[in-house]
Amino acid sequence: MTLRHTFTPLDNVRLGHLCGPLDEHLRAIEAVLPVTIQRRQGAFRIEGSAREAERVLELLQSLYERARKAIPADLLQLALDDLRRGSRARLAGSDAEGDIVLHTRRADLTGRTPNQVQYLRQILGHDITFGIGPAGTGKTFLAVACAVDALERSAVQRIVLTRPAVEAGERLGFLPGDLAQKVDPYLRPLYDALYDLMGFDRVTKAFEKGTLEIAPLAFMRGRTLNHSFVILDEAQNTTPEQMKMFLTRIGFGAKAVITGDVSQIDLPRGTTSGLVDAEQVLRKVQGIATTRFTSADVVRHPLVARIVDAYDAQQRRRARAANAPES
């Protein structure tokens, strides 16, 4: 099928932003879907199956409407991720009815995949939620977004973010400085999410007021966290004892989210991951929800999903080889 379309009113600035330098946005769309896009001035010709051609035309129209400014690469990539998964491409300001709206600095923040939408609903509807899956699936970022939203709505009085201080295969040695400077490298991903969702000035003020706290997991022992939104990140690097300790810190009016990737455990060989153990032990406990993410939920560079799939395939091959009977 061939679809022909001319954008009206024709705006050369919008047209340039839509197509990108040397039509790189059009080439990016062709790389995701089995279509061919040709254009002459403002006239476009899309060749492909009827369904794919119509989806691409819908995306081009949406992009044209917001192309008063240059289209960021990450916005285009998120829209292409939607198309790759077979769903309707969504852009900022065009969320589908029924989407969860979070009160953060990111007005376009929403679940991009079915698992992400389920994750958000589980966080809002449960006191303890586990998010387990590979890198780039939004586990930590969405959890921090829900925490910021809860603080904005006064549903909680503070946000507490923590993670185990486990080195990812490196020996960092003695770190100079005070306590905050020693643990900052481990907690940097949480800072990055907060700055993106709240802005630097608001994050600084929240630390000063005590409504925002970031600490290593070891500092949670003996505490009771009432009216708090607590996030344990990189939970695959906890021991079962640490996980039990963390989960029993939850007080009245509190909500906890535990995130981790069980394919990237940095604990000493032979040590059981607290995240793996907790998923099994708490499987039937009422009030606890678990979302399992896959490479289909990756919302980073498209290569990340391919890398995750490649490593998963290698692990499966090794598992089959290890279980194969000796001849």
C-alpha positions in Angstrom: 0.0 0.0 0.0 1.1 3.5 -0.8 -0.1 6.5 1.2 0.5 10.1 0.0 0.2 13.1 2.3 1.0 16.8 2.1 1.2 18.7 5.4 -0.9 21.9 5.5 -0.3 24.6 6.2 3.2 24.0 4.8 5.8 25.3 7.3 9.4 24.8 6.2 10.7 25.2 9.8 8.4 22.5 11.1 9.2 20.3 8.1 12.9 20.6 8.8 12.4 19.6 12.5 10.1 16.8 11.4 12.5 15.2 9.0 15.7 16.0 11.0 19.1 16.7 9.6 19.5 14.9 6.3 16.1 13.2 6.9 17.6 11.2 9.8 14.3 11.1 11.6 12.7 9.5 8.5 15.5 7.0 8.3 15.1 6.1 12.0 11.4 5.3 11.4 12.3 3.1 8.4 14.8 1.2 10.6 12.0 0.3 13.0 9.1 -0.5 10.7 9.0 -2.2 7.3 8.1 0.9 5.4 9.8 3.3 2.9 9.4 7.0 3.2 10.0 9.3 0.3 9.4 13.1 0.3 9.6 16.0 -2.1 9.2 19.3 -0.4 6.2 18.9 1.8 4.8 15.9 0.0 5.4 12.5 1.6 4.9 9.0 0.1 4.8 6.0 2.5 5.1 2.5 1.1 4.4 -0.6 3.2 1.5 -2.6 4.5 -1.7 -0.8 5.1 -1.5 -1.0 8.9 2.2 0.0 9.1 1.8 2.9 6.6 -1.2 4.3 8.6 0.8 4.1 11.8 3.7 5.9 10.3 1.5 8.6 8.9 -0.2 9.1 12.3 3.3 9.4 13.9 4.4 11.9 11.3 1.3 14.0 11.8 1.8 14.0 15.6 5.5 15.0 15.2 4.6 17.8 12.7 2.1 19.3 15.2 4.9 19.7 17.8 7.7 20.5 15.5 7.8 24.2 16.2 11.1 23.3 17.9 13.6 20.7 17.1 12.4 17.2 18.1 14.6 15.7 20.8 16.2 12.4 19.9 14.9 10.8 23.1 11.3 11.8 22.3 11.5 10.3 18.9 13.1 7.1 20.3 10.3 6.7 22.8 7.7 7.1 20.1 9.5 4.5 17.9 9.7 2.1 20.9 5.9 2.3 21.0 5.7 1.5 17.3 8.1 -1.4 17.7 5.9 -2.9 20.4 2.9 -2.6 18.1 1.1 0.1 20.2 0.2 3.7 19.2 3.0 6.1 19.4 2.6 8.6 22.2 4.2 12.0 22.5 4.3 14.5 25.3 0.9 16.1 25.7 -0.9 13.2 23.9 -1.3 10.6 26.7 -4.1 8.1 26.3 -7.2 8.4 28.4 -6.8 6.5 31.7 -3.0 6.9 31.9 -1.6 7.6 35.3 -0.6 11.2 35.7 2.3 11.8 38.1 3.0 15.3 39.6 6.7 15.8 38.7 8.7 18.3 36.7 8.4 15.9 33.8 4.9 16.6 32.4 5.3 13.8 29.8 6.0 11.1 32.4 3.9 8.0 32.0 4.2 4.2 31.6 5.4 3.5 28.1 4.9 -0.3 28.1 2.1 -2.6 29.6 4.6 -3.7 32.3 5.5 -0.1 33.2 1.8 0.8 33.4 1.2 -2.2 35.6 4.2 -1.3 37.8 2.8 2.2 38.4 -0.6 0.9 39.3 0.9 -1.7 41.6 2.9 1.0 43.4 -0.1 3.2 43.8 -2.3 0.2 45.0 0.1 -1.7 47.3 2.3 -0.9 50.3 5.2 -3.0 49.1 6.1 -3.4 45.4 8.9 -5.3 43.8 10.2 -4.3 40.3 12.6 -6.9 38.9 14.2 -6.7 35.4 17.1 -5.7 33.3 18.7 -2.3 33.0 16.9 0.5 31.2 13.3 -0.6 32.0 12.5 2.3 34.2 12.3 0.4 37.5 14.1 3.0 39.6 13.1 6.1 37.7 9.4 5.3 37.8 9.7 4.4 41.5 11.3 7.8 42.3 8.7 9.5 40.2 5.9 7.9 42.3 7.8 9.0 45.4 8.0 12.6 44.2 4.3 12.5 43.2 3.4 11.2 46.7 5.4 14.0 48.4 3.8 16.6 46.1 0.3 15.4 47.1 1.3 15.2 50.8 0.5 11.5 50.8 3.9 11.0 52.6 6.0 13.3 54.7 9.4 12.3 53.3 11.2 10.2 50.7 13.9 7.8 51.8 16.2 6.3 49.1 18.7 3.6 49.8 20.8 0.9 48.2 23.5 -1.5 49.3 27.1 -0.3 49.0 28.4 -3.2 46.9 31.1 -2.7 44.4 30.2 -3.9 40.8 33.3 -6.0 40.2 35.7 -3.1 41.0 37.9 -2.4 44.0 37.4 1.2 44.9 39.7 1.1 47.8 39.7 3.8 50.5 37.5 6.7 49.6 38.6 10.1 51.1 36.2 12.6 52.5 33.3 12.6 55.0 30.5 10.1 55.1 28.4 11.7 52.5 31.4 11.8 50.0 32.2 8.2 50.7 28.7 6.9 49.8 27.8 9.4 47.1 29.3 7.2 44.2 26.9 4.4 45.2 23.9 6.6 45.3 24.6 8.8 42.2 21.8 7.1 40.0 19.2 8.1 42.6 20.5 11.7 42.6 20.3 11.8 38.8 16.6 10.7 38.9 15.8 13.3 41.6 17.4 16.1 39.7 15.5 15.2 36.6 12.1 14.9 38.4 12.4 17.8 40.8 15.2 20.1 39.7 18.5 20.9 41.5 17.2 23.7 43.6 14.2 21.8 44.9 16.3 18.7 45.7 18.7 20.9 47.6 15.9 22.5 49.7 14.3 19.1 50.3 17.6 17.8 51.8 17.8 20.8 54.0 14.2 20.4 55.2 14.7 16.7 55.9 11.9 15.7 53.5 14.5 13.9 51.3 17.0 11.4 52.6 19.5 9.1 50.8 21.5 6.6 52.8 23.3 3.3 52.5 21.2 0.2 53.4 23.3 -0.5 56.5 22.0 2.7 58.1 18.4 1.4 58.0 18.9 -1.0 60.9 16.9 -0.1 64.0 14.8 2.5 62.3 11.0 2.7 61.8 9.9 4.6 58.7 6.4 6.1 59.3 4.6 8.2 56.6 7.6 7.7 54.2 8.0 6.6 50.6 11.0 4.2 50.8 12.9 2.9 47.7 15.5 0.1 47.9 17.5 0.2 44.7 20.0 -2.5 43.4 18.2 -4.9 45.7 19.8 -7.9 44.0 23.0 -7.0 46.0 21.3 -7.5 49.4 21.6 -10.6 51.5 18.4 -12.3 52.7 19.2 -10.9 56.2 19.5 -7.4 54.8 16.3 -7.7 52.8 14.4 -8.9 55.9 15.8 -6.0 57.9 14.7 -3.5 55.3 11.2 -4.8 54.8 10.6 -4.8 58.6 11.5 -1.0 58.7 8.1 -0.2 57.1 5.9 1.8 59.5 2.4 3.3 59.4 1.5 5.3 56.3 4.6 4.1 54.5 5.1 2.7 51.1 8.1 0.7 49.9 9.4 -0.1 46.4 12.2 -2.6 45.9 14.0 -2.7 42.5 16.8 -4.8 41.1 18.2 -6.9 38.3 18.8 -10.5 39.2 21.1 -10.9 36.2 23.6 -8.5 37.7 24.3 -9.8 41.2 27.7 -8.5 42.5 27.6 -10.4 45.8 30.5 -12.9 46.6 30.2 -16.2 44.8 27.9 -18.6 46.7 26.0 -15.8 48.5 22.2 -15.9 48.0 20.6 -12.7 46.7 18.1 -11.2 49.1 16.0 -10.1 46.1 15.8 -13.7 44.7 15.1 -15.0 48.2 12.4 -12.5 48.9 10.6 -13.1 45.6 10.2 -16.7 46.6 9.5 -16.3 50.3 6.9 -13.5 49.9 5.2 -14.9 46.8 1.9 -15.5 48.5 1.9 -12.7 51.1 -1.1 -10.4 50.7 -0.4 -6.8 50.0 2.8 -7.3 48.1 3.0 -6.9 44.3 5.7 -7.9 41.9 6.3 -6.6 38.3 8.7 -8.6 36.1 10.3 -6.5 33.3 11.9 -7.8 30.1 14.0 -6.4 27.3 10.7 -5.3 25.6 10.3 -2.7 28.4 13.7 -1.1 27.8 13.3 2.6 27.0 16.9 3.6 26.5 18.9 3.4 23.3 17.6 0.5 21.2 20.9 -1.2 21.4 20.3 -1.7 25.2 17.4 -4.1 24.5 19.6 -6.1 22.0 22.4 -6.3 24.5 20.0 -7.6 27.2 18.7 -10.2 24.8 22.2 -11.3 23.8 23.3 -11.8 27.4 20.0 -13.6 28.2 20.6 -16.0 25.2 24.1 -16.7 26.4 22.9 -17.5 29.9 20.4 -19.9 28.4 23.0 -21.6 26.3 25.3 -22.0 29.3 22.5 -23.4 31.4 21.7 -26.0 28.8 25.3 -26.9 28.5 25.6 -27.3 32.3 22.5 -29.5 32.4 23.4 -31.6 29.4 24.2 -35.3 30.3 27.8 -36.3 29.9 28.4 -38.7 27.0 
